[in-house]
């Protein structure tokens, strides 16, 4: 089992940056692929980015490619999402997710955090 706690959300102006963190507790964090999803008000949750257990492969939604970077530090049991050039349409609750799989996929995650709010003002 893995427990996930996100942090780092907040209010930022368009064009600004934020770094989200997701701290994991439980055994074998380094064996899990990790991902970030987001959910805007009134919309379904959508995939943002994912990373394999060793950071060797990453996968991004087209909407964030070139602006967001996912990374992880297995020694700290933490995964990050660096968000640059933020846009108002990036406003959402951002969720961290984990799954014991070798692939960095955009679905199939069984463990979820509680989410952190990101608001981008125009």
N, CA, C and O of each residue as an XYZ file, in Angstrom:
488
protein
N       0.845     -1.200      0.000
C       0.000      0.000      0.000
C       0.873      1.240      0.000
O       1.955      1.267      0.586
N       0.374      2.263     -0.671
C       1.080      3.536     -0.747
C       0.110      4.652     -0.382
O      -1.020      4.681     -0.870
N       0.545      5.559      0.465
C      -0.238      6.749      0.791
C       0.454      7.953      0.148
O       1.679      8.074      0.183
N      -0.343      8.830     -0.433
C       0.195      9.953     -1.205
C      -0.350     11.271     -0.673
O      -1.544     11.399     -0.405
N       0.549     12.259     -0.523
C       0.144     13.581     -0.056
C       0.770     14.637     -0.960
O       1.993     14.754     -1.045
N      -0.083     15.401     -1.632
C       0.392     16.454     -2.525
C       0.572     17.773     -1.778
O      -0.071     18.024     -0.758
N       1.455     18.600     -2.307
C       1.655     19.952     -1.787
C       2.220     20.824     -2.896
O       2.639     20.336     -3.946
N       2.222     22.134     -2.638
C       2.834     23.063     -3.589
C       1.871     23.834     -4.453
O       2.291     24.700     -5.220
N       0.596     23.543     -4.352
C      -0.373     24.286     -5.136
C      -0.517     25.723     -4.642
O       0.001     26.086     -3.587
N      -1.224     26.526     -5.417
C      -1.431     27.912     -5.023
C      -1.943     28.745     -6.160
O      -2.385     28.228     -7.186
N      -1.879     30.065     -5.965
C      -2.334     31.030     -6.964
C      -1.112     31.643     -7.643
O      -0.177     32.089     -6.978
N      -1.131     31.659     -8.964
C      -0.011     32.202     -9.728
C      -0.554     32.927    -10.952
O      -1.612     32.572    -11.473
N       0.163     33.930    -11.403
C      -0.250     34.642    -12.614
C       0.132     33.852    -13.857
O       1.068     33.053    -13.838
N      -0.595     34.082    -14.920
C      -0.283     33.450    -16.195
C       1.172     33.747    -16.584
O       1.650     34.874    -16.455
N       1.852     32.712    -17.059
C       3.261     32.835    -17.401
C       4.196     32.453    -16.275
O       5.400     32.305    -16.485
N       3.646     32.292    -15.076
C       4.449     31.944    -13.927
C       4.710     30.451    -13.812
O       4.364     29.668    -14.696
N       5.334     30.075    -12.688
C       5.721     28.685    -12.454
C       5.311     28.237    -11.057
O       5.189     29.039    -10.130
N       5.104     26.933    -10.941
C       4.871     26.281     -9.658
C       5.512     24.914     -9.709
O       5.643     24.321    -10.780
N       5.914     24.407     -8.544
C       6.382     23.036     -8.459
C       5.524     22.289     -7.439
O       5.473     22.652     -6.264
N       4.867     21.259     -7.903
C       4.087     20.395     -7.028
C       4.957     19.244     -6.538
O       5.841     18.759     -7.243
N       4.679     18.829     -5.319
C       5.364     17.678     -4.744
C       4.333     16.656     -4.297
O       3.214     17.006     -3.922
N       4.717     15.404     -4.339
C       3.866     14.320     -3.865
C       4.732     13.404     -3.016
O       5.599     12.697     -3.530
N       4.490     13.425     -1.725
C       5.241     12.585     -0.800
C       4.515     11.268     -0.607
O       3.317     11.238     -0.325
N       5.249     10.190     -0.762
C       4.664      8.855     -0.640
C       5.172      8.167      0.614
O       6.339      8.297      0.983
N       4.291      7.444      1.251
C       4.676      6.611      2.383
C       4.224      5.193      2.108
O       3.303      4.958      1.326
N       4.877      4.267      2.752
C       4.573      2.878      2.494
C       5.770      2.193      1.864
O       6.789      2.819      1.574
N       5.627      0.931      1.664
C       6.760      0.158      1.180
C       6.917      0.248     -0.327
O       5.953      0.453     -1.064
N       8.135      0.091     -0.754
C       8.451     -0.132     -2.168
C       8.013      1.002     -3.085
O       7.564      0.767     -4.207
N       8.148      2.233     -2.600
C       7.812      3.371     -3.462
C       8.573      3.305     -4.773
O       8.021      3.618     -5.828
N       9.825      2.905     -4.717
C      10.654      2.903     -5.917
C      10.187      1.888     -6.948
O      10.663      1.909     -8.083
N       9.281      1.013     -6.588
C       8.760      0.024     -7.533
C       7.546      0.534     -8.296
O       7.082     -0.118     -9.231
N       7.032      1.688     -7.906
C       5.779      2.192     -8.454
C       6.015      3.210     -9.569
O       6.881      4.078     -9.460
N       5.243      3.092    -10.627
C       5.133      4.194    -11.572
C       4.240      5.248    -10.951
O       3.300      4.931    -10.221
N       4.538      6.507    -11.246
C       3.818      7.623    -10.651
C       3.264      8.525    -11.737
O       3.777      8.574    -12.855
N       2.204      9.236    -11.383
C       1.577     10.102    -12.382
C       0.923     11.296    -11.714
O       0.654     11.295    -10.512
N       0.674     12.310    -12.522
C      -0.137     13.447    -12.118
C      -1.360     13.525    -13.032
O      -1.267     13.343    -14.246
N      -2.495     13.799    -12.420
C      -3.745     14.053    -13.129
C      -4.279     15.394    -12.645
O      -3.826     15.918    -11.627
N      -5.228     15.941    -13.366
C      -5.870     17.178    -12.915
C      -7.346     17.167    -13.263
O      -7.782     16.520    -14.216
N      -8.100     17.903    -12.460
C      -9.549     17.994    -12.672
C      -9.983     19.437    -12.507
O      -9.891     20.011    -11.422
N     -10.460     20.015    -13.602
C     -10.987     21.369    -13.577
C     -12.444     21.335    -13.129
O     -13.094     20.296    -13.249
N     -12.972     22.446    -12.615
C     -14.365     22.475    -12.151
C     -15.337     22.044    -13.241
O     -15.304     22.558    -14.359
N     -16.199     21.097    -12.903
C     -17.211     20.645    -13.834
C     -16.720     19.744    -14.943
O     -17.472     19.417    -15.861
N     -15.452     19.335    -14.866
C     -14.891     18.496    -15.924
C     -14.353     17.202    -15.336
O     -14.179     17.087    -14.122
N     -14.092     16.239    -16.193
C     -13.575     14.962    -15.736
C     -12.072     15.070    -15.454
O     -11.387     15.955    -15.966
N     -11.590     14.156    -14.637
C     -10.168     14.116    -14.330
C      -9.388     13.688    -15.569
O      -9.784     12.764    -16.280
N      -8.277     14.370    -15.816
C      -7.485     14.087    -16.998
C      -6.025     13.848    -16.659
O      -5.492     14.410    -15.702
N      -5.397     13.013    -17.452
C      -3.987     12.695    -17.307
C      -3.122     13.904    -17.644
O      -3.424     14.657    -18.570
N      -2.036     14.082    -16.876
C      -1.094     15.161    -17.136
C       0.291     14.610    -17.507
O       0.845     14.946    -18.554
N       0.837     13.756    -16.628
C       2.188     13.237    -16.865
C       2.410     11.999    -16.021
O       1.755     11.811    -14.996
N       3.346     11.145    -16.456
C       3.696      9.962    -15.679
C       5.174      9.658    -15.842
O       5.838     10.151    -16.754
N       5.677      8.815    -14.916
C       7.103      8.501    -14.891
C       7.276      7.084    -14.368
O       6.568      6.664    -13.452
N       8.221      6.344    -14.950
C       8.473      4.981    -14.503
C       9.228      4.964    -13.183
O       9.680      5.996    -12.687
N       9.353      3.760    -12.628
C       9.907      3.617    -11.277
C      11.293      4.212    -11.135
O      11.642      4.721    -10.070
N      12.083      4.157    -12.187
C      13.462      4.650    -12.099
C      13.644      5.996    -12.795
O      14.764      6.494    -12.911
N      12.552      6.577    -13.253
C      12.653      7.855    -13.945
C      13.147      7.750    -15.365
O      13.390      8.765    -16.017
N      13.299      6.529    -15.855
C      13.862      6.337    -17.178
C      12.940      6.722    -18.317
O      13.404      7.058    -19.407
N      11.655      6.679    -18.077
C      10.685      7.048    -19.114
C       9.638      7.973    -18.536
O       9.195      7.811    -17.399
N       9.252      8.944    -19.340
C       8.186      9.862    -18.957
C       7.188      9.971    -20.100
O       7.499      9.655    -21.248
N       5.997     10.418    -19.769
C       4.893     10.465    -20.729
C       4.050     11.683    -20.373
O       3.696     11.875    -19.209
N       3.726     12.511    -21.375
C       3.008     13.750    -21.113
C       1.762     13.876    -21.987
O       1.718     13.393    -23.119
N       0.761     14.533    -21.431
C      -0.377     14.941    -22.253
C       0.094     16.025    -23.216
O       0.979     16.816    -22.891
N      -0.499     16.052    -24.391
C      -0.092     17.040    -25.397
C      -0.230     18.473    -24.872
O       0.556     19.353    -25.224
N      -1.225     18.689    -24.037
C      -1.505     20.046    -23.561
C      -0.409     20.615    -22.667
O      -0.357     21.827    -22.461
N       0.463     19.769    -22.134
C       1.499     20.252    -21.211
C       2.920     20.004    -21.714
O       3.881     20.434    -21.077
N       3.062     19.328    -22.829
C       4.390     19.037    -23.360
C       5.184     20.314    -23.586
O       4.676     21.282    -24.151
N       6.435     20.307    -23.138
C       7.293     21.465    -23.290
C       7.148     22.495    -22.190
O       7.965     23.411    -22.093
N       6.115     22.365    -21.351
C       5.900     23.303    -20.245
C       6.038     22.637    -18.873
O       6.526     23.256    -17.928
N       5.615     21.402    -18.767
C       5.650     20.673    -17.500
C       6.724     19.594    -17.549
O       7.001     19.021    -18.602
N       7.326     19.325    -16.383
C       8.321     18.261    -16.268
C       8.040     17.444    -15.013
O       7.944     17.986    -13.912
N       7.911     16.140    -15.193
C       7.735     15.235    -14.063
C       9.085     14.626    -13.721
O       9.872     14.296    -14.608
N       9.345     14.481    -12.424
C      10.589     13.869    -11.974
C      10.325     13.192    -10.636
O       9.266     13.374    -10.034
N      11.295     12.411    -10.179
C      11.123     11.726     -8.896
C      12.467     11.578     -8.204
O      13.520     11.550     -8.841
N      12.402     11.486     -6.889
C      13.566     11.235     -6.050
C      13.205     10.058     -5.160
O      12.520     10.224     -4.151
N      13.658      8.884     -5.528
C      13.282      7.686     -4.772
C      13.889      7.680     -3.374
O      13.340      7.050     -2.469
N      14.990      8.357     -3.184
C      15.583      8.437     -1.847
C      14.692      9.237     -0.896
O      14.722      9.025      0.316
N      13.902     10.153     -1.451
C      13.003     10.983     -0.644
C      11.552     10.540     -0.778
O      10.660     11.164     -0.204
N      11.306      9.474     -1.526
C       9.931      8.990     -1.739
C       9.020     10.107     -2.243
O       7.890     10.261     -1.778
N       9.524     10.873     -3.189
C       8.779     12.045     -3.648
C       8.806     12.134     -5.171
O       9.818     11.852     -5.812
N       7.678     12.531     -5.724
C       7.578     12.821     -7.152
C       7.194     14.296     -7.297
O       6.457     14.847     -6.480
N       7.709     14.910     -8.347
C       7.509     16.341     -8.549
C       6.845     16.619     -9.892
O       6.921     15.818    -10.824
N       6.192     17.776     -9.964
C       5.702     18.267    -11.250
C       6.090     19.739    -11.335
O       5.494     20.588    -10.673
N       7.092     20.030    -12.154
C       7.496     21.401    -12.394
C       6.633     21.967    -13.513
O       6.612     21.433    -14.621
N       5.925     23.044    -13.220
C       4.992     23.629    -14.178
C       5.454     25.041    -14.530
O       5.485     25.925    -13.674
N       5.805     25.237    -15.775
C       6.263     26.540    -16.273
C       5.286     27.082    -17.306
O       4.454     26.349    -17.841
N       5.399     28.365    -17.576
C       4.544     29.017    -18.577
C       3.081     28.675    -18.350
O       2.367     28.295    -19.279
N       2.654     28.810    -17.132
C       1.290     28.417    -16.773
C       0.255     29.288    -17.468
O       0.469     30.477    -17.707
N      -0.869     28.664    -17.783
C      -1.984     29.314    -18.468
C      -3.233     29.213    -17.603
O      -3.330     28.315    -16.767
N      -4.185     30.113    -17.789
C      -5.436     30.009    -17.016
C      -6.113     28.651    -17.181
O      -6.751     28.171    -16.244
N      -5.991     28.030    -18.330
C      -6.618     26.726    -18.540
C      -5.918     25.590    -17.794
O      -6.396     24.455    -17.807
N      -4.794     25.884    -17.147
C      -4.147     24.892    -16.283
C      -4.779     24.866    -14.887
O      -4.435     24.014    -14.067
N      -5.684     25.778    -14.622
C      -6.361     25.821    -13.331
C      -7.136     24.535    -13.090
O      -7.973     24.137    -13.900
N      -6.844     23.887    -11.957
C      -7.473     22.600    -11.639
C      -6.983     22.135    -10.276
O      -6.064     22.709     -9.692
N      -7.619     21.083     -9.791
C      -7.069     20.336     -8.671
C      -6.149     19.272     -9.271
O      -6.544     18.509    -10.153
N      -4.922     19.242     -8.773
C      -3.923     18.308     -9.287
C      -3.774     17.145     -8.311
O      -3.612     17.338     -7.106
N      -3.835     15.939     -8.859
C      -3.765     14.714     -8.066
C      -2.533     13.902     -8.441
O      -2.166     13.786     -9.611
N      -1.918     13.353     -7.426
C      -0.816     12.410     -7.593
C      -1.406     10.998     -7.570
O      -2.358     10.725     -6.838
N      -0.829     10.104     -8.380
C      -1.312      8.734     -8.444
C      -0.132      7.775     -8.549
O       0.947      8.134     -9.019
N      -0.369      6.547     -8.098
C       0.696      5.537     -8.112
C       0.126      4.181     -8.492
O      -1.038      3.879     -8.231
N       0.966      3.380     -9.107
C       0.583      2.009     -9.424
C       1.846      1.165     -9.528
O       2.883      1.629    -10.001
N       1.743     -0.077     -9.080
C       2.869     -0.996     -9.120
C       2.942     -1.624    -10.512
O       2.502     -2.753    -10.731
N       3.499     -0.872    -11.426
C       3.626     -1.297    -12.803
C       4.916     -0.751    -13.383
O       5.435      0.266    -12.923
N       5.423     -1.427    -14.388
C       6.687     -1.004    -14.988
C       6.502      0.118    -16.006
O       7.472      0.765    -16.401
N       5.271      0.349    -16.427
C       5.033      1.311    -17.506
C       4.580      2.668    -16.985
O       3.932      2.756    -15.942
N       4.925      3.722    -17.713
C       4.439      5.072    -17.417
C       3.218      5.301    -18.299
O       3.344      5.770    -19.430
N       2.058      4.976    -17.793
C       0.833      5.025    -18.585
C      -0.030      6.219    -18.203
O       0.292      6.968    -17.280
N      -1.130      6.383    -18.927
C      -2.059      7.475    -18.645
C      -3.343      6.986    -17.986
O      -4.322      7.729    -17.915
N      -3.353      5.751    -17.506
C      -4.534      5.229    -16.832
C      -4.154      4.024    -15.981
O      -3.019      3.550    -16.027
N      -5.113      3.536    -15.208
C      -4.895      2.309    -14.452
C      -4.215      2.478    -13.112
O      -3.648      1.523    -12.582
N      -4.261      3.675    -12.556
C      -3.625      3.922    -11.269
C      -4.584      3.618    -10.131
O      -5.749      4.015    -10.165
N      -4.084      2.906     -9.116
C      -4.944      2.464     -8.038
C      -4.824      3.265     -6.752
O      -5.682      3.163     -5.876
N      -3.772      4.058     -6.631
C      -3.556      4.838     -5.415
C      -3.559      6.319     -5.770
O      -2.948      6.744     -6.750
N      -4.268      7.101     -4.940
C      -4.470      8.512     -5.227
C      -4.264      9.370     -3.991
O      -4.563      8.952     -2.873
N      -3.747     10.580     -4.206
C      -3.690     11.563     -3.141
C      -4.986     12.342     -3.059
O      -5.940     12.067     -3.787
N      -5.010     13.325     -2.156
C      -6.232     14.097     -1.927
C      -6.339     15.309     -2.844
O      -7.405     15.916     -2.946
N      -5.252     15.663     -3.507
C      -5.253     16.758     -4.463
C      -4.760     18.071     -3.882
O      -4.829     18.303     -2.675
N      -4.263     18.923     -4.763
C      -3.839     20.263     -4.388
C      -4.312     21.236     -5.462
O      -4.196     20.957     -6.656
N      -4.847     22.380     -5.034
C      -5.443     23.328     -5.966
C      -4.377     24.195     -6.621
O      -3.504     24.740     -5.947
N      -4.458     24.317     -7.930
C      -3.627     25.245     -8.692
C      -4.556     26.212     -9.410
O      -5.439     25.792    -10.158
N      -4.358     27.493     -9.185
C      -5.167     28.517     -9.832
C      -4.251     29.479    -10.576
O      -3.329     30.053     -9.996
N      -4.516     29.648    -11.869
C      -3.704     30.530    -12.703
C      -4.578     31.698    -13.134
O      -5.582     31.517    -13.823
N      -4.188     32.889    -12.724
C      -4.972     34.088    -13.056
C      -4.458     34.713    -14.353
O      -3.272     34.642    -14.674
N      -5.379     35.321    -15.077
C      -5.007     35.926    -16.374
C      -4.586     37.375    -16.204
O      -4.242     38.037    -17.183
